[in-house]
Amino acid sequence: MPIGTDAVLLGAWAEQEEPARILDIGTGCGIIALMLAKRYTEATIDAIDIDEASINEALGNFRKSLFAGRMVAEHIDIKDLRRPKRFDLIVSNPPYFTEEILSPKQARAQARHGISLSYDDLLWSVSRLLSSDGAFCCVLPEANIKAFVLKAEKNGLLLNKTTHIKYNKNKSISVSLLRFSRYNEDLEIDTLILHNDKGNPTEEYKALVADFYLWA
């Protein structure tokens, strides 16, 4: 599975103070989990996916990494996941499409539309698995955010931070990075522009992903 910009942005942006246990829901090839393993050197990372081929790919990538001893990949539905301890940081690049808007290819559709994993199921699961002081971070298209935030609130998850992503300053917001916790804090909002007028990465974008990209 190719690595998308959304996943890289989420892996670089998601944060929590010294998390001991991290969960990546819908890990795909494992890129977000690997980025978090690099950033949080004391954390253990559980990565799950309902697609067996994705888990096999993630397992291969984990085994080749320097963090293999702290990473686990499991082929399981999030609704069925049980752990004796809750997670300090949960991340997900969740389904983009509703049942009415399906991807053309079956595997991509399963990974990207809300039939396999609805927002209700995702947020219920996050609330069940997140520690009392934990954070949940995800990336969503702008059109889905309002409904998602309302569903999150019903599960006791409150939006604390939003970073809107624009391809360049003249483009509309494409996706937004969202951070939730169980606490009602002042909402922090900012915007990240990825490319300048010449089509090159902005300094802000390069700074965010500096630990993971080798820029020419």
Secondary structure, DSSP 8 states (H G I E B T S, - for coil): ----HHHHHHHHH---SS-SEEEEES-TTSHHHHHHHHH-TT-EEEEEES-HHHHHHHHHHHHTSTTGGGEEEEE--GGG---SS-EEEEEE----B-TTS--SSHHHHHHHBTTTS-HHHHHHHHHHHEEEEEEEEEEEEGGGHHHHHHHHHHTT-EEEEEEEEESSTTS-EEEEEEEEESS----EEEEEE-B-TTS-B-HHHHHHTTTT----
